[in-house]
């Protein structure tokens, strides 16, 4: 697909119809309802779920069909927080026993989780 990805109508309505384009009346409609927090999420991830789920639902961009995407975002958030906590306790760069300088694995984990969070935030309409 070329160009920008189409935004859901709910996001377009929230942002205003700047281009004055017609609304998509044939857009599939997901079942109404706030999805339940999955039990497998870590404590930090579940806290993030409870922090953002209601707001996204009230904005009209979260439905029950988005449960897996929101769970993936929250799990990435939980892993990012854990990696940042470990980074606070350990150096970002260290010397191996053989003398090589190496980046902390926690830094790589934190960076990867931030990348994943950004993707899911875009999918869920959490970024402009």
N, C-alpha and C positions, 0 to 999 in steps of 0.2 A: 504494500500500500504506500502511496506517495503522499507527502505532505503531513500535516498534523493528524494525529489520531482523533476521530470524532469523540466529542464529550457527551456523556449522558445528558438527556434533556433536563434532569433535575439540577445538574451543575450549571448548565447554560441558563436556566431560569434564575438560579441564585446569583450568577454573575451578571445577569442582564443580557439582553439580546443585542449586542453592539452592532452586529452585522445585519440586523433586521431580517435574518433568514427565517424561513418558515419552520415551525416546530415539527419534529418527526412524530406524527400521530400514529405511525405503524410500529413504533419502538416497543419491543417486548416488555411486559410489565411483570416484575418478579413479585412473588407473594409478599404481602405486608407482614411486618413483625420484626422485632429486635431479636437477632440471633443470640442463642445462649453461649456463654463462655465455655469453651472446651475444657474438659477436666485435665487433659495432658499438659496444659500450659504451666510453666514455672510460676512461682509466686509473683515475681517481678512482672512477668508477661501478663498474668491475670490482672494485676493492678493496672497495667497499661490498657488492657481490654476495657476494664470498667471506667477508666478515665476518658477514653475516646469513643466507645461504642454508642453511648446515648447521644453524644453531640453529632456524630455522623448520621445517626438515625433521624434526629430532629432536623438535620440539614436536608434530608431526603435522598442521601447518597448511599445509605447502608440498608440492605435487605437481607433476608435469611439466606439468599443465594451467595452472599459475600462472606459467609462465615469462615471459609477456609482461607481466603485472602487476608482477612483481618487477623485470624489466628497466626498466619505466617508472619505478618508484620509484627504482631505482639511478641512472638517467639524470637524474632530477630532482635527486637528491642531488648528483651530479657537477656539474650546472649551478649549484646553490645554492652549493657550495664555491667554484667559479670566480667567481661573482658576489661572494661575500664577500671573496675575495682582491682583486678589483678595487676593492671598496669600501674596503679597507684602504689602498689606494694613492691614492684620489681622494676628494674631499669628497662627502658625501651630497647637499648642496644647493650649487648654483653659480649664478652670474649669467651670462646669455647675452650675446653681443656687443651685443644691442639693449637690455640693461638688465633683462630679466625674470629673476626668481628661478625656478629650475627644479630639480626633483628629479633626481638622477642616474639614468640608465636602469638602472644596475646595482642600485640599490635596488629598483626595480620588478621586475626579474628575480629578485632574491633572494626578495622577498616572494611572488611567484607560485610559485616552485619550492617554498618552504616549504608553501604551501597545497596544492600537488599532492602533496608528500610526505605530508602529513597524511591526505589521502584514501586514498592507496595503503597507508599504514600501517594504517588502519582495515580496508581490504579484506583485507590479509594477516594480520590478527590481531596486529599489533605494538603495539597500544594497548589499554588495558582497556576 
